[in-house]
Amino acid sequence: MKRRWMGLDYGTKTVGVAVSDSLGITAQGLETIHRKSGKKLRQTLARIDELTKEYNVEKIVLGLPKNMNNTLGDRALETMEFQDMVARRTGLEVVLWDERLTTMESERILMEGKVRREHRKERIDWMAASLILQSYMDSHPMTEETQD
């Protein structure tokens, strides 16, 4: 069975999730995980773990929200803590990938696709996760060894 990679866009109340296709060529948005409180992550981590098993994921790419001047702010530090939690829960490698402007790019893509405003809000997180994962895959193509 082919292995896949997963992309995550970690937000204050949501986590956008995307997975690669089985050939490792394209990223597809999967879902948005919602939580009632920003600090309550147990159910979020459990859902990510379920999805990694369901999609046979071997690596997770987590968007790192750097500042435009390439520095790390509070959100980036929270994301790095989340990285550790996901790695412990899933037992998988979780790599950080620069996510600057992915939310704005997601909004632009959805607007150009004539997606209504109320529906854009539902899709923007997994769309951002797709862009994060696609950017990583374009820079780090899957090899035959990683697909076995």
N, C-alpha and C positions, 0 to 999 in steps of 0.2 A: 504494500500500500504506500502511495506517495505521501511524503511528509509536507507539511505546510508551515508557513510563518503567519503570525498574527500581529496586527497593528493595533495600538491602543492610543486613544486621545483622552488623557486624564483631565477632567474638569472638576469644578467645585461641587457639583451635584450630579454629574453624569460621567460616564466613560463610554466613548465611542469605540466600537470594535469592528475590525476588518480582518479578512483572511486572504491569503494568496490563493490563486487557483492551484490545481495539483501540479502544474508544470512550472510554477514559480515565475510566471510572466506578468500576471496582472493581479491587482488588489481589488477586492470587492467588499463594499460595506456590508456588515452583517446585522448589527443591532446597536442600540444605545441602552446602556444599563443605567437606570435611575436609582438614586438613593434619597431618602427623606432628609438625612443629615449629612453634611459634608464629611464629618469625621467617622461615621459609621460605615466601616468598609467590609465587615465580615461577609455579608451577603454578596457584595460586589466581587470580592475575591473568590467566593464559592462559585459564582456564575462564570467568572473567567476560567477557573479551573475546569468546570464542566465543559466549556467550549473548547479548551485546549485538547481535551480527551476526545470530544465528538469529532473535531476536525483534524486530529492527529498532528497537532502543532509541535514543532521541534524548537522554535525560537520565537520570542516575543520582541517586537520593536515598539518602544514607548516614546511618544513625543515629548521632547524636552523644551519647555517654553522659555527660551533665552530672551533677554532684552535685545533690542535692536542694536545696541553697542556691544553685543556678544557677552555681556555679563550675566550672572545668575542672580535672580531675585528670589523672593519668598516662594512664589509658585514653583519655580524650578527646584528649590530645596524640598518642598512638599512632594513633588514628582519623584525625586530621588528616594525619598522615604517609601513612597508607593512602589517604586521599582524593587526595593528590598523585600517588601511584603509579598509582591507577586512572585518573585523568585523563590521565596521560602514556601509559599503555598503550592506552586506548580512544580517546583524542582527544575524549572527550565531556565535557560539563559535569557535574561531580559536586557536588551541593549537600548541605550538612549539615543535618540535621533532628533536633530534640530527641527522644531516644528514651526519656526517663525513664519507667520503669514498664512498658515494652512487654513485657519478658520475664515479669514477674509477670502482666500481663494475658493473655499467651499461655498461660501455665500455667493460669490460671483458666478460659479458654475451652476448653482441651483437657480439663480436669477436668470441666467442666459437660457436655461432649460425651461423657463416659464413656470417654475414651481411656485405655487402660491405661498405667500408669507407664512401662513399658519402651518403649512406642510414643510417649509424650509426649516423651521425650528425643530421639527421631529427628525430631520435627516442630517442636519449640519454636523453633529458629532461623529457619526459613522462615516460621513463623507471626509471629514478631517482625518480620521483614522486611516481611511483609504489612501489619502494623499501622503500621509506620513509613511505608510508601508510601501507605497509605490516608489516614493523617492529613495527609500532605503534599498529596495530591490533593484532599482535602476543603477545604484552605486555598488551593490553587492550581489551580483547575479548568483542564483542557486547553481550549484555544480551537480553533476550526476551523483556524487557521493551523498549529498544532502537530500536527494530525492528518493533514495532507495528505501 
